[in-house]
């Protein structure tokens, strides 16, 4: 069975690059009827925080990327890692090293001075016929993996193709610190092995870790998973995506009014394609997804395209769902939403005209606040020509049926009586009701309001 994993380090938020990795790993498992595992790699105690863990979980939940197993936490598996290290020490595939950090730095400085690649020189590495130094009294050693000296470590990367690294390029990796804490690369290996991970899909910043991890897996007699390294994501400006591009947290996109399905659809197309398909559901994506159509070149983030997708999904969204998403945004502004006009109806009227939920909240807000249109806008549109028609309209709405068709007929009667074109009356109505000059059709807009609120807001015309 196919088993993939997403294994973020909780040293920050779930960012867009991590979200794409999670999406591709999730979709690959779903495509093959496999399992998707969530693992929290929290061995960096100094930088890992409970808040960051929660931010990752929140981001995954918002995106709808449900895991089948987990979340597993590496800090809860320390006893197991230490036990594996003991078996490696006993087998001779790992060894204690007493080289101090100062000695290691001097060693590297000397190598750099000679134009050599800085690396551990193997002082404490056991070899046949070699006499090791006497361990210093009271010193606590690190544990190093006894990396092969000859040959190459190679894998057929499912995105990048064949990759080969000479073992001579790899020094003996520290797999446990002097305090006994296992290191990141070692914990990853044990987890992938014991969790039965068949495919490791991750960012190409991990390519340098892969040969070391393969060698450790081989030393443990474990099955080596298949690897697929995804290229980086560039910002709109072609530079590596970073905080200055807004790549702080997936939840920031929620804050900015994006729908999760729009973000997922957009991420799916960052480095992967299925013909010319641009808009598709996640079920369709899982049916199509494979690793063969992931490009090995960097993907470029395009905010304009994400906005276009978000506007598309807003138009398709259920009005009640939109109202539920907009309501907390209005509450955060201290806007109290009343039963009438219906927030769902407002959402239905405006969703064709906005590109995010915050813009939808902006449009909805004017229905529930004590509105005071700007004086300059009132002066521009409440002209002497418009006022008589507006007065007739106010008189007429006391008795007219309260629906868009009847209101439209009343507007046409009023402009016909005074020989005006539609904008001469429609614009004052828009301004008095919403404070805005751009709205959906004015008859549909009026029908959303309670009749009493329309009368109240139009009464402002009497004082001009």
N, C-alpha and C positions, 0 to 999 in steps of 0.2 A: 504493500500500500504506500502511496505517495504521502510523505509527511514533510511539511515545510514549517518554518518558524520565523517569527519576528522577534528580535532580541535587542530592544533599545536599552541604552544606559540612561538611568534617571538622573542625569546631570543637567537637564534643561527640559524644555518643552518638546512635544512631538512636532517637529517641523515638517515642511512640505516634502523634503527629500526622504525623510523617514516614513512619512505617510505613503509615498509612492512605493517604497520598498515593501511596506506592510500590504498594500493593495495587490501588488504583483504576487507576493507570496501567498496571500489569501486566495486570489483568483486561480493560481496554478493548482492549489489543493482542491478548490471547488471544481475546477474543470475535470480533474481526474478522479473525483469522488474520494479524495484523500482527507487528511486532517491537517489543521492549521494550529500551531502551538504558539502561545504567547509566553515569552520568557523575559524577565526583568534582570538585566546584568548589572547588579548593584554592588559589585566588589570595590568600586572606587568610593570608599566610605566617606572620604573627606568632601566629595563633591555631590554624592547622591543624597537626595532629600525626599521625604514623604510627599512634599508638595509636587515635586517633579514626577514621582510615580503616579500620583493622582491625575496630573495633567496628561500623562500618556494614556491612562485608562479612559479619561474623559474624551480625549481626542479620538481614540479607537471607537468608543461608544457613539460619538457624534457622527462619525463616518459610517457606522454600521458594519464594521469589520469584526464580526463575532469570532472568537477563538473557540476551538474544540477542546483544548486542554490548557490549563494554566489559569492565571499567571503563575509561573514558577519564579522563585526568587533565589538567586545564587547564594546570597548570604545565609539562606536556610539549608544549604547543601554543603557547607564547609567540611563537615565530618567525612562526607563521601569523597571530596577532592583530596583530603589529607590521606585517606586510606589508599586511594589510587597512587598517590605519590610514594607511599611506603612500599607498595608492590613494585613500583618502577626502581626505587633504590635497591630493593632486594634483587631485582632482575638485572641490574647494572645498566638500565637505560636512562637512569638519572643519577646524579652524584652531588654530594655536598661541596660547596665552594666557599672558601674563607677569604677570598679577595675582598678587601674593604672598598668602599666607594672612592676614597682618596687614591688608593692603588690603581683602581680601574681608570680613574681620570688621568693619572700620570701615564698609564699604559697607552691610553688613547692619544694623549698629547704627543708622545714619542712616535706613535705610528703616523699621526698627521704630519709631523715634522719630516718624516721619511717619504711622505707622499703616499702612504698606505691607507687603506680603508680602516677606520677605527673599529676595533672589535676585541672581544675577550680572547686572551692568548692561550687558554687551556691549561693554565698552571695546575689546577686541581683536577683536571680530567684524567681519570684512570685509563691507562693503556698497558698492554702486556709488557712486562719488563721494566716499567717505569716506576721509580720510587717517588712517592708523593711527599710534599713537605709535611712537617709535623703541625697539626692543627694548633693555632694559638690558644692558650689557656683562657677559658671563659668566653671565647668568641662564639657567636651564633652564626652558622653558615646559611647562605641562601641555597636553594636546590636548583641545579641546572639540568636541562634535558641534554642527553648525550646525542647530539645531532650527527648523522652520518657524515663522514669526511669526504667521501668520493661519490661520484655519480650525480644524477640530477633528480630533482623532484618535478614531476610534470602532471598536468591535468588538461583535459579538453574542456575549457570554459564554455558554457552554453550560450554565452553572449560574445565573448572576446576571441574564442577559438583556442588553439593550442598555446599553452604557456609552459615554458621550461625554465627552471632556475637551478643553477649549479649548487650542489650542497656546500661547495667551498665558499660560496657567498654568504652562507648562513652560519653565524656563530652559535654557541650553546646557550639557548634561551633560558632565562631565569623562570622557573615554573612555580617557585614558592619563595617568598621573601624571608628575611632573617627571623621575623616574628612568627613564621609558619603560615602566613596568609597566602593561599594560592593566587597566582596572577591571572589576568584576564584571558590571555591566549590559552592557558591550560584549562580554565573552567569551561571555556567555550567548547574545547575538544571533548571533555568528559560529558558535558551536557548533550552535544550533538550525537555522541556515541550512545549514551544510555537512553536518550529520548527517541532513538531510531530515526533521526532526521535523514531523509533520502536526498533532499535538494536544498542547498543553501543559496538563497537569493538575497543579495545584499549589495551595498554600494561599492564602487571600485576603489574606495579608500581602504578597503580590507584586502586588496590583492596581495599586498606584501605580507599579510598575516597567513595567507593560505598555504604556502609551502611549509611553513613551520608547523601549522596545524595538521597538515597531511602527514608529515613525518612523525608527529606524536601519535596520531591515530594508528599509523602503521606499526609503531613500536608497541602499542597496546593490543595489536592484533584485531583492531576494530575495522568495520566496514567504512570505507571512505565515501562520503556523500558526493553527489555531483554539485558543481559550483556554477553559479551564474552571477557575474559582477556587473551591476548596472552603472552606466556612466553618470557623471555628475549632471546637475541641473544648473544652467546658467540663468542669470537674471535678464530682464528686458534689455539691459545695456550690454549683454554679452559677457559680463563678468560673473565669476562664481557666485551663486546665490548665497546671500548672507543676510544678517539682521537689517542692513540698510535697505534691502529690497523688501522688507516686511516679512522675512522668513523666520519669524520669532516663534509662532505657535499656530498649529492648525486651528485652534479655537479662536484665533484672531479673525479667521475668515467667518466664523459664526458671528463674532462681534460686529464685523463689517457688513453683515446682512446677506451672506452667501448661503445658499441651500447646500446641504451635504451632497446631494446627487449631482449638483453642478461641479463641485470640487472633485468628486470621484471621477466623473466623466472626463473632466479636464486632465486629471492626473493620469488616467488610463492612456491618454494620447501623448503623454510626455515620454517619448522614446519607444512607443509601440504603436503599431497601426494594423488595421484590417481593411485593406483597400482604401477607399476614400470615405469610409464611414466616420462621421464626426460626432453624431448624437446617438447614444444608445444606453439602454438600461444596464444595471449591473448583472442581471441574469443573462442578458445577451453577451456582455463582456466575458463572463465566465465561460459561456459556451464557445466563444471564439478564441479565448486567450491561449497563447503558447509562447514559448521562449524563442522560437525561430524568428519571430518578427520584431524582436527588440533590437533597436539599432545600437551598435557599439560606440557611436559618436555622441557627444554631449547633446542634451535636449535643452531648448531655450524656453524659459517661462515667458508667456505673453498675456499680460493682464487684460488687454483689450479682448482677447479671445475668451478668457474666463468670464469676463463681464457679459459677453454675448451669450455664452452658455447659460449663465445664471438668469439672464432675462428670459431666455427660452423656457427654462424650467419653472420660472415664476408664472409665466403665461399658462403652463400646463397644470399648475398646482391647484388642489382643491381649495375653495374659498375658506372653508372652516379651518383647514390646516393653516392657511396663511394668517387668519385672524388669531389663532393660538400662538403663532410665532411673533406676530406684531404686538400683541397685548403687553407682554413683559417689557418691550421696548418703550411703549407709551407709559407704563407704570414707572419705569426708571426716570422718566421726564416729569413725574408727578402729574400726569394726565389721567384723569379718572374716566374710564370708558363706560358709557351708559348703554342701556339696552337698545335705545334708538337714537341715532341711526345704527343699524347693525354693522359691526366691524367686519363681518364676513362679506356683507353686501358692498361695503366700501372697498374691501380688498378685491372683490370681483370686478368692480368698476375701474380701479386704478392699476391692476396688475399688468395690463397691457402697456402701460406707460412708464414703468419703473424698471431699474436694473438690479435693485437689491431691496432687502427687507427694511433697511433704514430709510430709504426713499419712500417706501410704502407707508412707513410710520409717519414720515413728514406729511404725506398727503392725508393720512387719516386724522392726524392731530387736530387739524383745523375744524373738524366736525364736533369736537368735544371741549374746546377751550372758549374762553371769553374773548372773542375775536375783535381786534382793533386794526382794520386795514390801514396801510400807510396813507397819510394825507396826500402825498404827491400822486399816488395811484388813483385815489378817489377823485382828485381834481382833474386828472387826465380823462377819466371815463364818465364821471357824472356830469355831463355837459347839459347846457340849457336845452339842447335838442333832444337829449335822452330822457330828461326828467319827466315830461308829460306822459311818455309811453310807460315809464317805470311806475308812475302813479296809477295809471290804468291797470297795469299788471297786478300791483298790490291789491287794488280793489277787486280784481277778478279772482284772485286765488282764495278768497274767503269761501267761495262756493264751488270751485272747480273740483272734479274728481282728482284724487291725489295719486296720479300715475303719470309716467313719462309721456304717454300719448296725449292725454288731456292737457298737460302742462305745455307741451309743444304746440298744440292747437291755440291755446291762450296767447302764447308768445307771438304766433303768426298773426293773430287777430290784432294785437296791440301794434305791431310794427306796420301792419297794413293800414290801420287807421291813421297813423302818423306819417306814412310814406317813408319809412326807414328801412335800411337793410338790416339783416339779422345781427351782425356784430354790434350795431348801435345800442341794442338792448341786451344782447347776450353778454357783452363785456362788463357792463355795470353789474349785472346779476352775478357773474363770476367773482368780481372784486368784492362785492358786498357779502357774499356767502363764504368765500374762502380766503380773501385777501390776495388771490393769485389771478394772473391773467391767462394762465395755461391750465385747462382742466379738460376732463372728458366732456361729452356733449352736455349742454347746459340743462336740457330737460331731464336727462337721466340723473344729473347731479342734484337738481332740485328735488326729484322724487325720493332720493335717499334721506333727505332731511325731514324731521317732523314738521308739519305745517306751521306749528307755533314758533319754531326756531327760525323758519324762513321769514315769517312776519316780523319777528324781533330784529333780525339782521337787516332786513330791507327797510325797516323803520328809520335806519340811519340816513336814508336818502332824504327824509323829511327835514333834516337839520341842515341840508346843503342847498 
